[in-house]
Amino acid sequence: MVDTPEPRRETLREIAARHGRAYDTLRTQWSRHPAWPPPIDKRGRFYLYDSAAVDKVIADHFQRPATKLKNRQLYTAREIEAATGISAATIRADQSKKRADGTPRWPAPDNTDGPANRWYGRTVIAALKKRRSYGRTTA
């Protein structure tokens, strides 16, 4: 007989901390997704979830796919659009918008020489890590 490992049990707060997301995002949005696993137990008044099942749902529905950008290469907005799926118009619009903490939603270009603004791959990757991912799916 094969021993099955005991599932790692976590609360929504612990899941949020591990994934670097706000607790309210997990509680009000992610955990209400139809694919979210049911709780497996309770600790006090908090539900516990199987971390492996939660990680699978997050990977399938909420995480942005990794981009294949080179850190030291310069990219135009159109090239970023092709690599990430974020439209060039969104990049240009987000340069003038601010987050709640006052930081710009998209960083200033690293190179403004020539006809198009360009960003280093490392700048784009850092901006994508801060960017919200939307888990909306069509039925």
N, C-alpha and C positions, 0 to 999 in steps of 0.2 A: 504494500500500500504506500502511496506517495503522500508525504506530509505537505499540506498546503499551508503556506505561511499566513500568519494572522494579518489581516489588513491593517495598515496604519490608519488610525482614526484621528481626524482633525476637525476642529470647529471652523466656522466660516472666518473668524478672526485670524486663526492660525494659517488658513489657506491664503487669506489676503496678504498677511505678512510675508509668507514664503514666496508669493508671486509678485510682491511689490505693488499691490493694488489697494485702493481704498476699501475698507470694510463695507461701506455703504454700497459700493459698486457690486460687490459680491452678493450682498444681502438683497438688494432691490432689483438687480438686473441679471447677473449671471446665474444665480441659483433658481431663477424663475424660468430659465430656458427649458424647453421640453426635453432636451437631452440630459439635463443635469441629473446625476444619480440620486436616488432616495437616501435619506439618512439611515445609517445602520445601527445607531445606538444613541444614547444621550449621556452627557456628563453634566450633572446638575440640571440646569434649564436649557442647556445648549445642545443642539443636534450635532452628532458626529458623522462625518462622511469618510468613505474609503478614499484615501489620497490618490491611489492609482487610478480609480475610476474618474475622480475629479480632474486629474492631470490629463487624461485622455480627452475629456469634454473640452477642457480649456485649449488643448492643442488643436482639436478639430474645429472649434467654433469661435474662439476669441483671440488667439495669438496671430500676429501678423507673420507671414512666412519670411524667412531670412532672405535678405537681398545679397546679391553677389556683386558688391561694389568694391573697388580697390581703394584702400585708404588714402593713397597719395595721388590719385588721378582726379582731374577736374571734370565735372559733369554739368551739362546745361539742364535747364528745367525739362526740356523734351526728353533728354536721355534719362533723367531721373524718373520721368513718367513711364518710360518704356521698361525700366528696371523694377519699379515699385508698384505701379498701378495708380499712384496719386497723380492727378492731372497737373499739367504745367500751370493751368489757370488757378488751381487750388494753391499751388506753391506760391505764385505771385500774390494772390489775395492774402494768404496767411502771413506774408512778410509784414503787412500793415496791421495785423490783428494781434491782440495781447491775450495771454492767459489770465486767469484770476489772480495769479501771484505777480503779474506785471511783466513777465518775460514774454518775448515775442513767440508766436506760434511756429514760425519758421525762421531760422537764423539768417543773418545778412550774408550776402554772397562773399566767398573768399577771394574771388577774382572778378573785377569789373572791367578789365581790359577787353577790347573787342566789342562786337555787336551784341553779345549775349552774356548775362551774368552766369558765373559758374561757381560750383561748390565742390570742395574736396569730398571724397567718398566717406571719410571719417566724420565730417560734419553732417552729412546726410544720414548716416547710420545713427549718430547721436540724436538727431532730430526725430527720427522714426521711433526710437526707444521712448521718447517723451510723448509721442502722438497717441491719441486714443484709438482704440480699435473698436469697430462697431460690429457686434455679433448678430446683426439682423439677417434673417434668412427668409426667403420667400416660400410660401406654402404651396 
